[in-house]
């Protein structure tokens, strides 16, 4: 649904986006991660036809993002920036009706469309609220409702949970998952890494305008040197196993509790079978090896550190 081929926007001095190539299938949530200035917003503006690329190409649903196709792209894409304009003097109903007009939605369809997007974002009770009276969380939900008015196939959300309290972040997360269940393809830029880890099908890690890693959280974590917290449960005398593990490259913070060895592994994941082989050759009987679930923040720090 979203595809780029060596997409580049050069602002000079190394700033911008450089040769971005990625493919996001229909109906997936893609988490776009990177520090401030990495090029996330530049990517989004290129995809929304707000910037023209210096080189490379981008496609939304196989339609190339070009000035000639800008109208088609804007009909397919719903874009919610990190900061969007609201009109304080309007009610929520008037605000959404105004944008229905902007999207050229026929008058006879507007009431049902407004009620539909308010229901999707769990905002029905706000229909008569003054925009000026809305909290940050409420404003974000109404902003999402506005983004959905023209029923876009692709949603591009730039920091949708920024500045929200924990309850409002949970509500935003539920809304995003509901939209995926409706078949929407969602590109989600965020710094709140634990939130992304729980909902994203794919992630991309961007730094200094270059994509450093792309795939599922587990796929990306398997490709990088990371801090893995491992536990080996033994069915034999633990001391020989402890000695072998302590001498294996990358094993740190080794502790023994009963028949369980706990340690931090900082080497390459693919070398773990070699450790298991060493234990087996020493007649160590292993009942189970457990690993803590991949931590997106840890993966992000690992990827950016290796490429810094």
Secondary structure, 3 states (H helix, E strand, C coil): CEEEEEEEEEEECCEEEEEEEEEECCCCEEEEECCCCCCHHHHHHHHCCCCCCCEEEEEECCEECCHHHHHHHHHHEEEECCCCCCCCCCEHHHHHHHHHHHCCCCHHHHHHHHHHHHHHCCCHHHCCCEHHHCCHHHHHHHHHHHHHCCCCCEEEEECCCCCCCHHHHHHHHHHHHHHHHCCCEEEEECCCHHHHHHHCCEEEEEECCEEEEEECHHHHHHHCCCCEEEEEEECCCHHHHHHHHHCCCCEEEEEEECCEEEEEECCCHHHHHHHHHHHHHCCCCEEEEEECCCCHHHHHHHHHHHCC
